[in-house]
Amino acid sequence: MLDILSTKARTLGNLEGRLAAARVLPQVSFTAAEWERDRAGRLAAVADAFGPEAAVIVRSSALSEDGNAASNAGAYSSILDVRGAAALAGAVDEVLASYRPAAPEDEVLVQPMLSGVAVSGVAFTHDPGTNAPYRVISLHRGSDTAAITAGRGGAETHVVARGAPPDAAAEAVRPVLALLDELEALMPGRPLDIEFAALTDGALYLLQARPLVLADARETMPEAEHRAVLDRIAARVATLQRPHPYLCGQSTVFGVMPDWNPAEIIGTRPRPLALSLYRDLLTDMTWAYQRNNYGYRNLRGFPLLQAFAGQPYVDVRLSFNSFIPSDLDDAIAERLAEHYIRRLVEAPHLHDKIEFEIVFSCYTLDLPDRLEELAGAGFGAAEREALASSLRRLTNRVIAQQDGLWRLDAQKIDILRERQDRIGASDLEPLERIYWLLQDCRRYGTLPFAGLARAGFMAVQLLRSLVATGVFTEGDYQRFLGSVDTVSGQFSRDLSRLDRAAFLERYGHLRPGTYDICSPRYDEAPDLYLGGRGRDATAQDDKPGFGLSPRQLREIRGLLGRHGMSLDVVDFVEFLQAGIEMREYAKFVFTRSLSDVLRAFTDWGGALGFSADDLSYADIGIVGDLNARTDDPATVLARSIEDGRRRYDETRRVWLPALITRPEDVLGFQIAESAPNFVTQGSVTGPVVRLAPGAQRAADLSGAIVFVQSADPGYDWLFSHGIGGLVTEYGGINSHMAIRAGELQLPAVIGAGEELFRRWSRAHWLRLDCAARRVERVS
């Protein structure tokens, strides 16, 4: 059988006339040697084939591109819209010159230019990252056939599981799926990368076909097995979307960013240990206890996260229920939950902004105006006032000066610090030490942290309402954030002020990837994170101050009185500052317990013969089991690791959308361009540096715009390297990195989303203009 895949020109020639799903443009091709011997003859052949003045494209077809090991995609020139013999000769010379140098057998391919292009793009028969059986199609609507390959804006990326029913894919990509089916039938077992264009009359053209060079060339999961996994996920989604007697709202959706945003904290494909820790410490029970303690509806017993093939998703109906005050009438609560869910389905780009754009979870000084949007959804004035009153009572209980709930939680954080020292000085057995570190972290760490995080969110919302009511300008808002003194700010100052031993005594427990056992702590690899940095006698300890004008004092006092808030002006401003600061401080303290858990788990597992990489596949639940049983620890741990490896291999091979609104989304979805969060009013232009997940060091970052997929406090080392800007794939406006960037007045885009993050990170230089909410590719 003819091997269809060869050079670009020969592959297209082999496919011409053999496809039913698409057409292949006619061509004239020749080698560099043939061009050197008979330029006039080659020019005449093109003129005879397409006409002497016809518009053609001159394309590369070198022996060193489109191979099984390397594609060299985009390495060589292609010249569009060439007309006439002189222009054609120059274009051929330019293409051959781009081979640097051309070998005698290297080819040049000439084809007629397509006109009337409506859609063009690139498609893969497999997920290029994992070799999983997904069709990945990126398309651009319009006549620019190079938009996708050049990385320009306006891309749509569609992901469709092989064998999915036609209605799982958008109509625009169904002809391309049929073409991929046909090509795979002609070349079975060969992962492919194609370029295509569809005309306004619907005709589809294959512009290129070549082997897909896979990042992971291991054998993929068999298609039937892969489809069985997806069917189980879809069935689980359908089950969870049914009405529940203890929940408001008739259905639900699932997202990786709403509420406790697992995508930002542990990533979308966490290893089993990280996932089990996050669930154990926060999202199985702690989250619901905290919400109910603060006056929201009782969701105790409901785990917030669902793990679909090991990928963590927030059940958004649970989240929305948990933001409804417990004293609100059930009928209003039901309609409110339905409204929230419908709003998210209609505007999925808000999935990382639900507390700012969808739900009303606390009282603010502009709440009555904001609640007017509910009038359009059929909520009457009395219902809106009932919601406002409930939120006012709830918020006042949290922020009260003397006995506010946030103050009680702050005291528990101090208890945790004392208990950390007590456990550190004890002679507990390793397994018992891990068990009690977890117990203390949950009771005195993550539970009060969840409350302080809620108070921090309220502080930011109240601060934003000062802008909405005209008391603050946007500049005032940014200056206030710049005056807030968080642990992250202290980190930067202490890095210059303290000697290394003193610095590591305070910050040594931090690690990039807070839940990742494979990520070393600062005190385990100080040179890796801190390099040769030492004390800086010129370091400044002062934070810029922030003061209220007499007018602002009067207006805030009036607003607090009119809205029935429980604080006076001084206490109100103190809460705004303390709410933001305490959230970061609580995170700093509880992550010491978590980091100590991971260290102790490493030591315990190491004594049993397991590496940190091995242990990353275990489930933390075995600690509780072994603490109450007499099973052989090595056997139990080995079994957990083996099971975790199997499950994680499944996790890596499954690709799911950021938001699942229906079971069919599991089989086919579009990766939407996100609506990013712009932080500060600043701008910066600089080189792009993309750090791999879990990166612990990089080349010179000074002035660079750094791309990090997801971030947590362990990445504070970035800010000590003089970076110019920051872009994260995941993260909300109220996330750690957003607050940190605001404090440092660092231009940042937080939560760019998968599509924009990938596109922007491919640039060499970018300009972030946060005031204009624009990201411009410089080169």
Residue pairs with C-beta under 8 A, 6 or more apart in sequence:
2 14
4 11
4 14
4 15
4 186
4 187
4 209
5 11
5 66
5 187
5 190
5 209
5 210
5 211
6 14
7 61
7 62
7 63
7 65
7 66
7 107
8 59
8 60
8 61
8 65
8 66
8 107
8 109
8 208
8 210
9 27
9 29
9 59
9 61
9 107
9 109
10 29
10 61
10 107
11 66
11 208
11 209
11 210
12 24
12 25
12 27
12 109
12 206
12 208
12 209
13 27
13 29
15 24
15 183
15 186
15 206
15 209
16 24
16 26
16 27
17 24
18 186
19 179
19 182
19 183
19 206
20 182
21 175
21 178
21 179
21 181
21 182
21 204
22 175
22 179
22 182
22 196
22 204
22 205
22 206
23 203
23 204
23 205
23 206
24 205
24 206
25 111
25 112
25 114
25 205
25 207
26 49
26 50
26 111
26 112
27 109
27 110
27 111
28 42
28 45
28 46
28 49
28 50
28 109
28 110
28 111
29 61
29 107
29 108
29 109
29 110
30 42
30 45
30 107
30 108
31 104
31 105
31 106
31 107
31 108
32 96
32 99
32 102
32 103
32 104
32 105
32 106
32 107
32 108
33 104
33 105
34 42
35 42
35 92
35 96
35 108
36 104
39 89
42 92
43 85
43 88
43 89
46 56
46 88
46 110
47 85
50 56
50 110
50 112
52 84
52 85
53 83
53 84
54 83
54 112
54 113
55 81
55 82
55 83
55 112
55 113
56 82
56 83
56 88
56 110
56 111
56 112
56 113
57 78
57 79
57 80
57 81
57 82
57 110
57 111
57 112
57 113
58 78
58 79
58 82
58 88
58 91
58 92
58 94
58 95
58 108
58 109
58 110
59 78
59 95
59 108
59 109
59 110
59 111
60 76
60 77
60 78
60 95
60 98
60 99
60 108
60 109
61 106
61 107
61 108
61 109
62 72
62 76
62 99
62 102
62 103
62 106
62 107
63 103
63 105
63 106
63 107
64 70
64 72
64 99
64 106
65 71
65 72
65 73
65 75
65 76
65 210
66 72
66 208
66 210
66 211
67 211
67 213
68 211
68 213
69 213
70 213
71 193
71 210
71 211
71 213
73 149
73 193
74 149
75 98
76 95
76 98
76 99
77 94
77 95
77 97
77 98
78 95
79 91
79 94
79 95
80 113
80 146
81 113
82 88
82 91
88 110
92 108
92 110
95 108
96 102
96 106
96 108
99 106
114 145
114 197
114 199
114 205
116 143
116 199
116 200
116 201
117 142
117 143
117 145
117 197
117 198
117 199
117 200
118 141
118 142
118 143
118 198
118 199
118 200
119 139
119 140
119 141
119 142
119 172
119 197
119 198
120 139
120 140
120 144
120 145
120 147
120 148
120 195
120 196
120 197
120 198
120 207
121 137
121 138
121 139
121 140
121 148
121 155
121 176
121 195
121 196
122 137
122 138
122 148
122 149
122 193
122 194
122 195
122 196
123 135
123 136
123 137
123 138
123 176
123 179
123 180
123 193
123 194
123 195
123 196
124 134
124 135
124 136
124 137
124 191
124 192
124 193
124 194
124 212
125 135
125 180
125 183
125 184
125 191
125 192
125 193
125 212
126 132
126 133
126 134
126 136
126 191
126 212
126 214
126 220
127 133
127 134
127 136
127 159
127 653
127 655
128 136
128 193
128 212
128 213
128 214
128 215
129 215
129 216
130 215
130 216
130 220
130 652
130 653
130 655
131 191
131 214
131 216
131 217
131 218
131 219
131 220
132 220
132 221
132 226
132 652
132 653
132 654
132 655
133 161
133 162
133 163
133 220
133 221
133 223
133 226
134 159
134 160
134 161
134 162
134 655
135 158
135 159
135 160
135 161
135 162
135 176
135 177
135 180
136 157
136 158
136 159
137 157
137 158
137 159
137 160
137 173
137 176
137 177
138 148
138 155
138 156
138 157
138 158
139 148
139 155
139 156
139 158
139 172
139 173
139 176
140 147
140 148
140 152
140 154
140 155
140 156
141 154
141 156
142 154
144 152
145 197
145 207
146 152
147 153
147 154
147 155
148 155
149 195
151 759
151 762
151 763
151 777
153 759
155 673
155 755
155 759
156 172
156 670
157 670
157 671
157 755
158 169
158 170
158 172
158 173
158 668
158 669
158 670
158 671
159 655
159 657
159 668
159 669
159 670
159 671
160 168
160 169
160 173
160 177
160 667
160 668
161 168
161 226
161 227
161 230
161 666
161 667
161 668
162 223
162 226
162 227
163 223
163 227
164 667
164 668
165 667
166 174
166 177
167 664
168 664
168 667
168 668
169 177
169 668
170 668
170 670
175 198
175 202
175 204
176 196
176 204
179 194
179 196
179 204
179 206
180 192
180 194
183 192
183 194
183 209
184 190
184 192
190 211
191 211
191 212
191 214
192 209
192 210
192 211
192 212
193 209
193 210
193 211
193 212
193 213
194 206
194 207
194 208
194 209
194 210
195 206
195 207
195 208
196 204
196 205
196 206
196 207
197 204
197 205
197 207
198 204
198 205
199 205
220 226
220 653
221 229
221 649
221 650
221 653
226 653
226 654
229 309
229 650
229 653
229 654
230 654
230 666
230 667
233 308
233 309
233 654
233 656
233 666
234 663
234 664
234 666
234 667
235 663
236 306
236 308
237 254
237 308
237 660
237 662
237 663
237 665
237 666
238 663
240 252
240 254
240 306
240 315
241 251
241 252
241 662
241 663
242 251
243 250
243 251
246 302
247 302
247 317
247 318
247 321
247 337
248 297
248 317
248 320
248 321
248 324
248 330
248 333
248 334
248 336
248 337
248 338
249 317
249 320
249 321
249 334
249 337
249 338
249 340
249 341
250 338
251 317
251 341
252 315
252 316
252 317
252 318
252 341
253 316
253 317
253 341
253 344
253 345
253 659
253 660
253 661
254 306
254 308
254 313
254 314
254 315
254 316
254 659
254 660
255 313
255 314
255 316
255 344
255 351
255 658
255 659
255 660
256 262
256 263
256 268
256 311
256 312
256 313
256 314
256 351
256 658
256 659
256 730
257 263
257 264
257 314
257 351
257 352
257 658
257 730
257 732
257 751
258 314
258 316
258 319
258 351
258 352
258 354
259 287
259 304
259 314
259 316
259 319
259 322
259 354
260 282
260 283
260 287
260 304
260 305
260 314
261 314
261 352
261 730
261 731
261 732
261 735
262 268
262 270
262 278
262 283
262 305
262 312
262 313
262 314
263 312
263 658
263 710
263 729
263 730
264 710
264 711
264 712
264 728
264 730
264 731
264 732
264 735
264 751
265 278
265 514
265 515
265 710
265 712
266 274
266 275
266 278
266 312
266 515
267 274
267 693
267 709
267 710
268 311
268 312
268 730
269 310
269 311
269 651
269 652
270 278
270 310
270 312
270 515
271 516
271 616
271 617
271 644
271 648
272 310
272 616
272 617
272 618
272 619
272 644
272 647
272 648
273 515
273 517
273 601
273 615
273 616
273 617
273 618
273 619
273 620
273 644
274 513
274 515
274 516
274 517
274 616
275 307
275 310
275 312
276 619
276 620
276 621
277 515
277 594
277 597
277 620
278 305
278 312
278 515
279 303
279 305
279 307
279 312
280 438
280 442
280 620
280 621
281 438
281 441
281 442
281 445
281 446
281 594
282 446
282 450
283 303
283 304
283 305
283 312
283 314
284 303
284 304
284 305
285 300
285 303
286 442
286 446
286 447
286 450
287 304
287 322
287 450
288 298
288 299
288 300
288 301
288 302
288 304
288 322
289 300
289 447
290 447
290 450
290 451
290 454
291 297
291 299
291 322
291 323
291 450
291 454
292 298
292 299
292 300
292 326
293 405
293 451
294 394
294 397
294 398
294 405
294 451
294 454
295 325
295 326
295 327
295 393
295 394
295 397
295 398
296 322
296 323
296 324
296 325
296 326
296 361
296 394
297 321
297 322
297 324
297 325
297 326
297 333
298 326
299 318
299 321
299 322
302 315
302 318
303 315
304 314
304 315
304 318
304 319
305 312
305 313
305 314
305 315
306 312
306 313
306 314
306 315
307 313
308 654
308 656
308 660
308 666
309 647
309 650
309 651
309 654
309 656
310 647
310 648
310 650
310 651
310 654
311 651
311 654
311 656
313 656
313 660
316 341
316 344
316 354
317 337
317 341
319 354
320 336
320 337
320 340
320 341
320 354
320 359
321 333
321 337
323 355
323 359
323 360
323 361
324 333
324 336
324 337
325 387
325 390
325 391
325 393
325 394
327 390
327 393
328 336
328 386
328 387
328 390
329 386
332 379
332 383
332 386
332 387
335 378
335 379
335 383
336 379
336 387
339 374
339 377
339 379
340 354
340 358
340 359
343 350
343 358
344 350
344 351
344 354
344 358
344 659
345 661
347 357
348 659
348 661
348 672
349 672
349 673
349 674
349 675
349 753
350 357
350 358
350 675
351 658
351 659
352 674
352 677
352 730
352 731
352 732
352 751
353 675
353 677
353 732
353 733
355 361
355 457
355 461
355 734
356 461
356 464
356 733
356 734
360 367
360 370
360 371
360 387
360 391
361 391
361 457
362 391
362 394
362 395
362 398
362 457
362 458
362 461
362 462
363 388
363 391
363 392
363 394
363 395
363 396
363 563
363 565
364 370
364 461
364 462
364 464
364 465
364 468
365 462
365 465
365 466
365 468
365 469
365 559
365 560
365 563
365 565
366 465
366 468
366 469
367 388
367 391
367 465
367 563
368 384
368 388
369 468
371 379
371 384
371 387
371 388
372 384
374 383
374 384
374 387
375 381
375 384
379 387
392 563
392 564
392 565
395 458
395 565
396 564
396 565
396 566
397 404
397 405
398 404
398 405
398 406
398 454
398 455
398 458
399 406
399 455
399 458
399 565
399 566
399 567
399 575
399 579
400 566
400 567
401 566
401 567
401 571
404 455
404 575
405 451
405 455
406 451
406 452
406 454
406 455
406 575
406 578
406 579
406 582
408 448
408 451
409 447
409 448
409 449
409 451
409 452
409 455
409 586
410 448
410 452
410 582
410 586
412 444
412 447
412 448
413 444
413 445
413 448
413 449
413 452
413 582
413 585
413 586
413 589
413 590
415 444
416 440
416 441
416 444
416 445
416 448
416 589
416 590
416 593
417 589
419 440
419 444
420 440
420 589
420 592
420 593
420 596
423 433
423 436
423 437
423 440
423 596
424 596
426 433
428 436
430 600
430 603
430 604
430 607
431 604
431 623
431 626
431 627
431 633
432 627
433 600
434 597
434 600
434 601
434 604
434 623
435 623
435 624
435 627
437 593
437 596
437 597
437 600
438 593
438 597
438 620
438 623
438 624
440 593
441 590
441 593
441 594
441 597
445 586
445 589
445 590
445 593
445 594
446 590
448 586
449 583
449 586
449 587
449 590
452 579
452 582
452 583
452 585
452 586
453 583
453 586
453 587
455 575
455 579
455 582
455 583
456 579
456 580
456 582
456 583
456 584
456 734
457 734
458 579
459 575
459 576
459 577
459 578
459 579
459 580
460 579
460 580
460 734
462 572
462 575
462 576
463 472
463 477
463 480
463 576
464 477
466 472
466 476
466 477
466 556
467 473
467 474
467 476
467 477
469 555
469 559
471 552
471 555
471 556
471 559
472 480
472 552
474 681
475 681
478 680
478 681
478 742
478 745
479 544
479 546
480 546
480 576
480 577
481 580
481 739
481 742
481 743
482 543
482 544
482 546
482 742
482 743
482 744
482 745
483 543
483 544
483 545
483 546
483 577
484 577
484 580
484 581
484 739
484 743
485 543
485 581
486 580
486 581
486 584
486 585
486 739
486 740
486 743
487 581
487 584
487 585
487 587
487 588
487 713
488 584
488 713
488 716
488 719
488 736
488 739
488 740
488 743
489 543
489 743
489 744
491 507
491 716
491 719
491 720
492 716
492 719
492 720
492 744
493 539
493 540
493 541
494 502
494 503
494 506
494 507
495 503
495 530
495 533
495 720
496 533
496 535
496 536
496 539
497 535
497 536
497 539
497 541
498 506
498 535
499 534
499 535
500 526
500 530
500 534
503 530
504 522
504 523
504 526
507 522
508 521
508 522
508 523
508 524
508 526
509 521
509 522
509 523
509 591
509 592
509 595
509 596
510 521
510 522
510 591
510 595
510 713
510 714
510 716
511 519
511 520
511 521
511 522
511 595
511 598
511 714
512 519
512 694
512 695
512 696
512 712
512 714
512 715
512 717
513 519
513 693
513 694
513 712
513 714
514 591
514 594
514 595
514 712
514 713
514 714
515 594
515 598
516 616
516 694
517 598
517 601
517 602
517 612
517 615
517 616
518 612
518 613
518 616
518 694
519 694
519 696
519 714
520 528
520 696
521 595
521 599
522 529
522 530
522 717
524 599
525 696
528 696
528 697
529 696
529 697
529 717
530 717
530 720
533 720
548 556
548 569
548 573
553 569
556 569
556 572
556 573
557 568
557 569
559 565
560 567
560 568
560 569
560 572
565 572
567 575
580 739
583 739
584 713
584 736
584 739
587 713
587 736
588 713
591 713
591 714
601 615
601 620
601 623
602 612
602 615
605 611
605 612
605 614
605 615
605 618
605 637
606 612
608 633
608 634
608 637
609 634
610 637
610 638
610 641
614 641
615 637
615 641
616 644
617 640
617 641
617 642
617 644
617 645
617 648
618 637
618 640
618 641
618 644
619 640
619 643
619 644
622 636
622 637
622 640
625 631
625 636
626 633
626 636
656 665
656 666
656 669
657 665
657 669
657 670
657 671
658 671
658 672
658 753
658 754
659 665
660 666
671 754
671 755
672 753
672 755
673 753
673 755
673 756
674 751
674 752
674 753
674 754
674 755
674 756
675 753
676 749
676 750
676 751
676 752
676 753
676 756
676 773
676 775
677 731
677 732
677 733
677 738
677 749
677 750
677 751
678 748
678 749
678 770
678 773
679 733
679 738
679 741
679 742
679 746
679 747
679 748
679 749
679 750
679 770
680 741
680 742
680 745
680 746
680 747
680 748
680 770
681 770
681 771
682 745
682 746
682 747
682 770
682 771
683 747
683 767
683 768
683 769
683 770
683 771
683 772
684 705
684 724
684 725
684 747
684 767
684 768
685 724
685 765
685 766
685 767
685 768
685 778
686 703
686 704
686 705
686 724
686 725
686 765
686 766
687 703
687 704
687 705
687 764
687 765
688 704
688 705
688 707
688 760
688 761
688 763
688 764
688 765
688 766
689 698
689 699
689 701
689 704
689 705
689 706
689 707
690 706
690 707
690 761
691 698
691 706
691 707
691 708
693 709
693 710
695 708
698 706
698 721
700 721
701 718
701 721
701 722
701 723
702 721
702 722
702 723
702 724
703 722
703 723
703 724
704 723
704 724
704 725
705 723
705 724
705 725
705 726
705 727
705 766
705 768
706 718
706 723
706 725
706 726
706 727
707 727
707 728
707 729
707 757
707 760
707 761
708 715
708 718
708 726
708 727
708 728
708 729
709 728
709 729
709 730
709 757
710 728
710 729
710 730
710 731
711 728
711 731
711 736
711 737
712 736
713 736
715 737
716 740
718 726
719 740
719 744
719 746
723 746
724 747
725 746
725 747
725 748
725 749
725 766
725 768
726 737
726 741
726 746
726 747
726 748
726 749
726 750
727 748
727 749
727 752
727 757
727 760
727 761
727 768
727 775
728 737
728 748
728 749
728 750
728 751
728 752
728 757
729 751
729 752
729 753
729 754
729 757
730 751
731 737
731 738
731 750
731 751
732 738
732 750
732 751
733 750
733 751
735 750
735 751
737 748
737 750
738 748
738 750
740 746
741 747
741 748
741 750
747 768
747 770
748 768
748 770
749 768
749 770
749 775
752 760
756 775
760 766
760 775
760 777
763 777
763 778
763 779
764 778
764 779
765 777
765 778
765 779
766 775
766 776
766 777
766 778
767 774
767 775
767 776
767 778
768 775
769 775
769 776
